[in-house]
Amino acid sequence: MRPACNKALRDTLYQLAFTTLGRVPWARGFYDKKRKAGKSHSAALRALSNKWVPILFAMWKSGSVYEEERIIAARAA
């Protein structure tokens, strides 16, 4: 983790990652994969939050809403 980052944004992304564990199947799968690879809970959540950043940026840039089917299709391609 970078000490010179926006801590409010970092915390928000961490909470987003934690919240999606129970609601988004691909997020749970990614988290479980990281945990099986030996990562700690915090490290796995940070890795998951890093996966959310480009998704959130694309949503913001295009003005669209989250569509899980679209994300799953993009990950499969």
Backbone hydrogen bonds, N-H to C=O, Kabsch-Sander energy under -0.5 kcal/mol:
donor,donor_aa,acceptor,acceptor_aa,energy
5,C,2,R,-0.7
7,K,5,C,-1.0
10,R,6,N,-2.5
11,D,7,K,-2.5
12,T,8,A,-2.2
13,L,9,L,-2.6
14,Y,10,R,-2.1
15,Q,11,D,-2.4
16,L,12,T,-2.4
17,A,13,L,-2.5
18,F,14,Y,-2.2
19,T,15,Q,-2.6
20,T,16,L,-2.2
21,L,17,A,-0.7
21,L,18,F,-0.8
22,G,19,T,-0.8
23,R,20,T,-0.8
24,V,20,T,-2.8
28,R,24,V,-2.1
29,G,25,P,-2.3
30,F,26,W,-2.3
31,Y,27,A,-2.6
32,D,28,R,-2.8
33,K,29,G,-2.1
34,K,30,F,-2.1
35,R,31,Y,-2.4
36,K,32,D,-2.5
37,A,33,K,-1.3
38,G,35,R,-1.6
39,K,34,K,-2.1
44,A,40,S,-2.6
45,L,41,H,-2.2
46,R,42,S,-2.4
47,A,43,A,-2.3
48,L,44,A,-2.1
49,S,45,L,-2.7
50,N,46,R,-1.9
51,K,47,A,-1.1
52,W,48,L,-1.4
53,V,49,S,-1.2
55,I,51,K,-0.7
56,L,52,W,-2.9
57,F,53,V,-2.6
58,A,54,P,-2.3
59,M,55,I,-2.2
60,W,56,L,-2.5
61,K,57,F,-2.9
62,S,58,A,-2.3
63,G,59,M,-1.5
64,S,59,M,-1.2
70,R,67,E,-0.5
71,I,67,E,-1.7
72,I,68,E,-2.7
73,A,69,E,-2.3
74,A,70,R,-2.1
75,R,71,I,-2.2
76,A,72,I,-1.8
77,A,73,A,-1.3
